[in-house]
Amino acid sequence: MISDDKFIELITAAINRLTMESAEVQWNVKIERRQFDVLATIQAGFYHVLIGFEVKHKRRSISVEMIDAFVTKAKDAKVHKAVFVSTSDYQEGAIRVAKRHDVDLFKIAFPTNEFRLPPITVLAEDGSPPFVVQPEVRDLGETDAHRVVRVTLEYRDGSKANLPDEPSQMTYYLRKTSVEGGSSLLEAVDPLASQPFTNGTSLVRRVVFGRSVTPPDNYFFRSGIVAAIEVEIMRIRARVLDANVRVELSAVSAQVSYENVLTGQKFETDLSTLPLGGTSFEAGKFYFLYHPLRYYYADEVVGDRITLYLVESFQDGDLVAAILGASPKHSAFYIPLADKTITKRLEERLAKMKSSR
């Protein structure tokens, strides 16, 4: 995966690819030794137009100093249009400075009252009988709920290990980690997470455990005797789904809005439809997608077809792997993976997949 900061930059680039079809939009580019998070190049007749973007993912409002610094950067690099993008608000002084220097201000937001139910994908073993009813998923509205954001295992020797915090990964390891006595780690954590609380927005609970655990693999944490379990729970607003099939909740995609703070002009789209990737696949490289989180390996490119290995995808508590073919044009939706730790894990999983064929 990538950091939240980088993800917001990719979203900015993708939105501008969609809304400026004639532009070449690049991510993380240097001009005159000045770095721009996103750069759009437009060729209009004899003219070459550069649009430089600064993207910030901060809790605090954007200050005058941040806009001043960006104005200086844009002038040094001689870009023709400067655009500042933020997930937070802008201070009044920052807005005044931006207007004075003709800097466009945009805000990225993720409306919590809107989301898209995913298309239904059915996974079945060879020889499974056909469905006798049509799969159906209904939205029953919002409610208060708890979300587990961290599970920490404290081993008897004093060492600690966290389960992965990505939802589909956490669900898999909670369900598939066996506990001495025949239960799962999920059965130990669930009572801690389900106890009600109203004070504050998060809570940490700890319980003495004293039993051995055995995960399905050792990529995130090891087997051993766990002396205690600590769980951090967050109070959230959640949507209730009613379905006659099992649903992988991390497949639900949010909406994203891109609003011009100065004019009120707004663009909204489904987050899962954004072209966050590159212009082509490179054989021998790993890629990933969100909604749900999936890791792929580009094995071979032949003409207009590429063989992709779905190396790791945790859906509804199971590890899903597959081999599929795709068109190179779909690379726009696959994000290149640069994390070396994740790559090492995926290489081992890929080797097991290939050896079992």
PLY file of the C-alpha trace (Angstrom):
ply
format ascii 1.0
element vertex 357
property float x
property float y
property float z
element edge 356
property int vertex1
property int vertex2
end_header
0.00 0.00 0.00
0.98 3.65 0.11
0.69 6.41 2.71
-2.46 8.51 3.02
-0.48 11.54 1.80
0.56 9.78 -1.40
-2.94 8.38 -1.90
-4.41 11.90 -1.85
-1.83 12.96 -4.43
-2.81 10.02 -6.67
-6.49 10.94 -6.28
-5.69 14.51 -7.35
-3.81 13.26 -10.40
-6.59 10.81 -11.32
-9.36 13.40 -11.05
-7.45 15.73 -13.34
-6.85 12.90 -15.82
-10.61 12.40 -15.97
-11.48 16.08 -16.26
-8.67 17.12 -18.65
-8.63 14.37 -21.26
-6.20 16.21 -23.54
-3.64 16.78 -20.77
-0.67 14.63 -19.78
-0.97 14.33 -16.00
2.06 13.14 -14.03
2.66 12.43 -10.36
5.68 13.65 -8.37
7.59 15.67 -10.99
10.51 18.09 -10.71
10.84 21.31 -12.74
13.91 23.48 -12.27
14.74 21.40 -9.16
11.30 22.25 -7.76
9.06 19.29 -6.87
5.36 19.26 -7.76
3.03 16.62 -6.38
1.07 16.64 -9.65
1.90 18.26 -12.99
-0.49 18.62 -15.93
0.86 19.46 -19.38
-1.51 20.72 -22.07
-0.51 21.14 -25.70
-2.87 23.66 -27.31
-1.87 24.37 -30.89
1.55 26.01 -30.78
1.35 26.51 -27.02
2.65 24.44 -24.13
0.80 25.04 -20.84
2.03 23.76 -17.46
-0.26 23.41 -14.41
1.54 22.71 -11.14
-0.24 21.23 -8.12
0.66 21.26 -4.42
-1.27 18.63 -2.45
-1.58 18.60 1.35
-3.22 16.08 3.65
-3.19 17.84 7.03
-5.40 18.13 10.08
-4.84 21.85 10.47
-6.07 24.54 8.08
-3.82 25.70 5.26
-1.93 28.82 6.35
-0.77 31.98 4.60
2.83 30.73 4.85
1.99 27.54 2.91
0.40 29.51 0.08
3.29 32.01 0.02
5.80 29.17 -0.26
3.85 27.58 -3.10
3.61 30.90 -4.96
7.41 31.20 -4.81
7.87 27.61 -6.02
5.46 28.10 -8.94
7.21 31.30 -10.05
10.68 29.70 -9.84
9.52 26.75 -11.95
7.69 29.04 -14.40
4.45 27.05 -14.37
1.60 28.84 -16.07
-1.07 27.92 -13.54
-0.69 27.10 -9.84
-3.25 24.92 -8.03
-3.27 24.13 -4.30
-5.23 21.06 -3.17
-6.02 20.16 0.45
-8.15 17.80 2.51
-8.44 20.49 5.20
-9.87 24.01 5.13
-8.04 27.21 4.21
-7.43 30.13 6.56
-8.97 33.44 5.48
-5.52 34.97 4.98
-4.50 32.03 2.79
-7.54 32.60 0.57
-6.71 36.30 0.20
-3.10 35.53 -0.80
-4.24 32.87 -3.28
-6.64 35.30 -4.97
-3.93 37.97 -5.18
-1.54 35.57 -6.97
-4.20 33.80 -9.08
-3.73 30.44 -7.31
-6.72 28.11 -7.54
-7.71 26.44 -4.25
-9.36 23.01 -4.20
-10.57 20.79 -1.38
-10.83 17.00 -1.51
-13.51 15.43 0.68
-15.11 12.02 1.10
-18.84 12.47 1.78
-19.80 10.07 4.57
-23.46 10.02 3.60
-22.73 8.59 0.15
-21.25 5.27 -0.90
-21.63 2.72 -3.66
-22.58 -0.90 -3.20
-20.10 -3.04 -5.14
-21.12 -5.24 -8.08
-21.70 -8.76 -6.81
-18.91 -11.23 -7.58
-19.64 -14.86 -6.77
-16.74 -17.17 -5.88
-17.59 -20.86 -6.11
-15.72 -24.14 -6.30
-15.84 -26.32 -9.41
-19.04 -28.32 -9.48
-20.93 -26.03 -7.12
-24.68 -25.89 -7.81
-26.08 -22.69 -9.37
-27.82 -20.06 -7.27
-31.51 -20.71 -6.79
-32.11 -17.05 -5.92
-30.67 -13.83 -7.32
-28.01 -12.31 -5.00
-29.37 -9.12 -3.45
-27.86 -6.45 -1.18
-29.93 -3.66 0.40
-28.88 -0.51 2.25
-30.82 -0.09 5.52
-29.30 3.26 6.50
-26.90 4.48 9.19
-26.39 3.48 12.81
-23.82 3.89 15.61
-21.20 1.14 15.60
-17.75 0.14 16.85
-14.72 -0.34 14.64
-11.61 -2.20 15.79
-8.64 -0.09 14.66
-5.85 -1.93 16.50
-5.23 -5.36 18.02
-1.97 -5.81 19.93
-0.72 -9.16 21.18
1.55 -9.05 24.24
3.58 -12.26 24.38
4.74 -13.93 27.59
8.36 -13.00 26.83
7.43 -9.29 26.85
7.45 -8.74 23.08
4.48 -7.21 21.27
3.01 -7.51 17.78
0.14 -5.77 16.03
-2.30 -7.43 13.69
-2.53 -5.62 10.33
-4.87 -2.63 10.63
-6.24 -2.84 7.08
-9.81 -4.19 7.57
-9.78 -7.16 5.18
-6.36 -8.31 6.45
-7.36 -7.91 10.10
-10.55 -9.93 9.58
-8.60 -12.77 7.95
-6.03 -13.05 10.74
-8.65 -12.79 13.47
-10.66 -15.62 11.93
-7.80 -17.85 10.83
-5.57 -17.58 13.93
-6.28 -20.57 16.14
-6.17 -20.32 19.92
-5.28 -23.05 22.37
-8.50 -24.87 23.20
-9.96 -24.83 19.68
-11.32 -21.31 19.33
-10.19 -18.46 17.06
-8.59 -15.13 17.91
-11.79 -13.45 16.72
-13.72 -15.13 19.55
-11.27 -13.62 22.05
-11.37 -10.11 20.57
-15.07 -9.84 19.77
-16.31 -9.53 23.39
-13.86 -6.66 23.97
-14.98 -4.85 20.82
-18.71 -5.32 21.33
-18.99 -3.83 24.83
-20.80 -0.48 24.57
-19.13 2.84 25.35
-20.22 6.44 24.86
-17.46 8.61 26.32
-15.10 9.96 23.68
-14.58 8.66 20.17
-12.17 5.81 20.96
-11.35 3.42 23.78
-8.56 0.96 24.61
-9.41 -2.32 26.36
-6.93 -4.88 27.66
-7.53 -8.42 28.87
-5.22 -11.01 30.42
-5.11 -13.99 28.07
-2.46 -16.65 28.87
-2.99 -18.98 25.91
-0.98 -19.90 22.83
-1.98 -18.65 19.39
-1.10 -20.01 15.94
-1.56 -17.70 12.95
-2.00 -19.07 9.40
1.45 -17.66 8.57
4.18 -15.56 10.20
4.07 -12.48 7.97
2.53 -10.20 10.61
2.90 -11.96 13.96
4.23 -15.27 15.26
2.99 -18.28 17.15
3.50 -18.24 20.90
1.89 -17.81 24.27
0.05 -14.48 24.47
-0.09 -13.05 27.98
-2.54 -10.24 27.15
-4.52 -8.72 24.29
-5.07 -4.99 23.86
-7.80 -3.72 21.55
-8.45 -0.14 20.43
-12.04 0.55 19.38
-13.38 3.63 17.60
-16.96 4.87 17.77
-18.24 5.48 14.24
-21.34 5.95 12.13
-21.84 2.90 9.93
-24.28 1.71 7.31
-26.32 -1.46 7.78
-26.51 -3.88 4.85
-29.07 -6.64 4.47
-28.11 -9.40 2.04
-28.83 -12.98 1.09
-25.11 -13.44 0.30
-21.95 -12.79 2.28
-20.53 -9.32 1.63
-16.89 -8.20 1.80
-17.47 -4.83 3.46
-14.13 -3.35 2.39
-15.38 -3.61 -1.21
-17.84 -0.79 -0.56
-16.49 2.29 -2.31
-16.89 5.84 -1.04
-17.51 8.95 -3.09
-14.85 11.63 -3.48
-15.52 15.32 -4.16
-13.12 17.86 -5.64
-14.33 21.41 -5.02
-12.97 24.77 -6.10
-13.01 26.75 -2.84
-13.03 30.09 -4.67
-15.83 29.39 -7.16
-17.83 26.56 -5.58
-17.49 24.41 -8.70
-17.50 20.74 -7.67
-16.70 17.40 -9.28
-17.84 14.15 -7.65
-17.17 10.56 -8.60
-16.88 7.04 -7.23
-13.46 6.53 -5.65
-13.11 3.02 -7.09
-13.46 4.28 -10.69
-10.49 6.67 -10.57
-7.47 5.87 -12.80
-4.89 5.85 -10.00
-2.29 3.77 -11.83
0.18 4.20 -14.67
0.08 4.01 -18.45
1.26 0.41 -18.83
2.08 -2.81 -17.00
5.68 -3.88 -16.50
6.29 -7.61 -16.40
7.86 -8.75 -13.14
6.28 -5.98 -11.05
3.63 -6.01 -8.33
0.53 -3.79 -8.32
-2.41 -3.25 -6.02
-6.02 -2.10 -5.98
-8.33 -0.91 -3.22
-12.00 -1.84 -2.56
-11.08 -4.45 -1.47
-7.30 -4.41 -1.09
-5.80 -6.77 -3.70
-2.19 -7.40 -4.73
-1.33 -8.51 -8.28
1.78 -9.66 -10.12
2.26 -8.83 -13.81
3.71 -12.09 -15.08
3.80 -11.78 -18.85
2.74 -9.23 -21.46
1.99 -10.69 -24.90
0.48 -8.34 -27.46
-2.73 -6.90 -26.09
-3.01 -9.35 -23.17
-1.27 -9.56 -19.83
-1.28 -12.46 -17.39
-1.96 -11.26 -13.85
-1.59 -13.29 -10.69
-3.95 -12.22 -7.93
-1.42 -13.04 -5.24
-3.12 -11.81 -2.10
-6.68 -10.72 -1.40
-8.50 -11.27 1.88
-12.25 -11.35 1.33
-14.82 -12.26 3.96
-12.11 -13.83 6.09
-10.60 -16.04 3.37
-7.42 -15.77 1.31
-8.37 -15.48 -2.36
-5.83 -16.09 -5.15
-6.32 -16.46 -8.91
-4.74 -16.21 -12.35
-6.43 -13.97 -14.90
-5.90 -12.17 -18.16
-6.35 -8.45 -18.71
-5.80 -5.77 -21.29
-2.76 -3.47 -20.84
-5.14 -0.49 -21.07
-6.47 -1.46 -17.65
-3.10 -0.53 -16.12
-4.61 2.92 -15.40
-6.41 1.34 -12.43
-3.47 -0.65 -11.00
-1.14 1.19 -8.61
2.55 0.15 -8.76
3.81 -1.29 -5.46
7.06 0.13 -4.07
7.00 -1.17 -0.47
9.88 -3.67 -0.10
8.45 -5.42 2.96
5.13 -6.12 1.24
6.93 -7.14 -1.95
8.97 -9.75 -0.06
5.78 -11.26 1.38
4.12 -11.30 -2.03
7.14 -12.93 -3.67
6.87 -15.83 -1.22
3.13 -16.20 -1.84
3.69 -16.02 -5.60
6.35 -18.75 -5.46
3.87 -21.02 -3.64
1.19 -20.30 -6.24
3.49 -21.14 -9.15
4.86 -24.28 -7.50
1.36 -25.64 -6.94
0.27 -25.28 -10.58
0 1
1 2
2 3
3 4
4 5
5 6
6 7
7 8
8 9
9 10
10 11
11 12
12 13
13 14
14 15
15 16
16 17
17 18
18 19
19 20
20 21
21 22
22 23
23 24
24 25
25 26
26 27
27 28
28 29
29 30
30 31
31 32
32 33
33 34
34 35
35 36
36 37
37 38
38 39
39 40
40 41
41 42
42 43
43 44
44 45
45 46
46 47
47 48
48 49
49 50
50 51
51 52
52 53
53 54
54 55
55 56
56 57
57 58
58 59
59 60
60 61
61 62
62 63
63 64
64 65
65 66
66 67
67 68
68 69
69 70
70 71
71 72
72 73
73 74
74 75
75 76
76 77
77 78
78 79
79 80
80 81
81 82
82 83
83 84
84 85
85 86
86 87
87 88
88 89
89 90
90 91
91 92
92 93
93 94
94 95
95 96
96 97
97 98
98 99
99 100
100 101
101 102
102 103
103 104
104 105
105 106
106 107
107 108
108 109
109 110
110 111
111 112
112 113
113 114
114 115
115 116
116 117
117 118
118 119
119 120
120 121
121 122
122 123
123 124
124 125
125 126
126 127
127 128
128 129
129 130
130 131
131 132
132 133
133 134
134 135
135 136
136 137
137 138
138 139
139 140
140 141
141 142
142 143
143 144
144 145
145 146
146 147
147 148
148 149
149 150
150 151
151 152
152 153
153 154
154 155
155 156
156 157
157 158
158 159
159 160
160 161
161 162
162 163
163 164
164 165
165 166
166 167
167 168
168 169
169 170
170 171
171 172
172 173
173 174
174 175
175 176
176 177
177 178
178 179
179 180
180 181
181 182
182 183
183 184
184 185
185 186
186 187
187 188
188 189
189 190
190 191
191 192
192 193
193 194
194 195
195 196
196 197
197 198
198 199
199 200
200 201
201 202
202 203
203 204
204 205
205 206
206 207
207 208
208 209
209 210
210 211
211 212
212 213
213 214
214 215
215 216
216 217
217 218
218 219
219 220
220 221
221 222
222 223
223 224
224 225
225 226
226 227
227 228
228 229
229 230
230 231
231 232
232 233
233 234
234 235
235 236
236 237
237 238
238 239
239 240
240 241
241 242
242 243
243 244
244 245
245 246
246 247
247 248
248 249
249 250
250 251
251 252
252 253
253 254
254 255
255 256
256 257
257 258
258 259
259 260
260 261
261 262
262 263
263 264
264 265
265 266
266 267
267 268
268 269
269 270
270 271
271 272
272 273
273 274
274 275
275 276
276 277
277 278
278 279
279 280
280 281
281 282
282 283
283 284
284 285
285 286
286 287
287 288
288 289
289 290
290 291
291 292
292 293
293 294
294 295
295 296
296 297
297 298
298 299
299 300
300 301
301 302
302 303
303 304
304 305
305 306
306 307
307 308
308 309
309 310
310 311
311 312
312 313
313 314
314 315
315 316
316 317
317 318
318 319
319 320
320 321
321 322
322 323
323 324
324 325
325 326
326 327
327 328
328 329
329 330
330 331
331 332
332 333
333 334
334 335
335 336
336 337
337 338
338 339
339 340
340 341
341 342
342 343
343 344
344 345
345 346
346 347
347 348
348 349
349 350
350 351
351 352
352 353
353 354
354 355
355 356
